[in-house]
Amino acid sequence: MPPAPGSTEEPPEPVPLGQRLYDNVFLLLTVSLLIMFGVFTGWGMWEILTMPPATLP
């Protein structure tokens, strides 16, 4: 249906990139899992590598 005469109908604004990224649930899940595994694996490796040698009795 054509717009009514005298009406100023503007085209809808494009959705911003940030909103599109935050609306993607699977992307958020993947990124959060990668960050979690990366941080905890790095933390564990740091703890193992910086542990002082044990003194034997």
C-alpha positions as CSV (number, residue, x, y, z in Angstrom):
1,M,0.0,0.0,0.0
2,P,1.5,3.4,-0.9
3,P,2.1,5.8,1.9
4,A,-0.6,8.4,2.6
5,P,0.1,11.8,1.0
6,G,1.8,14.2,3.3
7,S,3.3,11.5,5.6
8,T,7.0,11.5,6.1
9,E,7.9,7.8,6.6
10,E,11.6,7.3,7.2
11,P,13.3,3.9,6.5
12,P,14.2,2.0,9.7
13,E,17.6,2.5,11.2
14,P,20.1,-0.3,10.8
15,V,20.8,-2.4,13.8
16,P,24.2,-1.5,15.4
17,L,27.0,-4.1,15.3
18,G,27.2,-4.3,19.1
19,Q,23.5,-5.1,19.4
20,R,23.8,-7.8,16.7
21,L,26.7,-9.4,18.6
22,Y,25.0,-9.3,22.0
23,D,21.8,-10.7,20.5
24,N,23.7,-13.8,19.2
25,V,23.4,-16.3,22.1
26,F,25.6,-18.9,20.6
27,L,28.4,-16.5,20.0
28,L,28.2,-15.3,23.6
29,L,28.3,-18.9,24.8
30,T,31.3,-19.8,22.6
31,V,33.3,-16.7,23.6
32,S,32.6,-17.2,27.3
33,L,33.7,-20.8,27.2
34,L,36.9,-19.9,25.3
35,I,37.7,-17.2,27.9
36,M,36.9,-19.5,30.8
37,F,39.1,-22.4,29.5
38,G,41.9,-20.1,28.4
39,V,42.0,-18.3,31.8
40,F,41.8,-21.4,34.0
41,T,44.2,-23.4,31.8
42,G,46.7,-20.5,31.8
43,W,46.3,-20.1,35.6
44,G,46.9,-23.8,36.2
45,M,50.0,-23.9,34.0
46,W,51.3,-20.8,35.8
47,E,50.8,-22.5,39.1
48,I,52.6,-25.7,38.0
49,L,55.5,-23.9,36.4
50,T,56.2,-21.5,39.3
51,M,55.9,-24.1,42.0
52,P,59.1,-24.5,44.0
53,P,60.7,-27.9,44.0
54,A,59.6,-30.1,46.8
55,T,62.2,-30.9,49.6
56,L,62.6,-34.6,50.1
57,P,62.9,-35.8,53.7
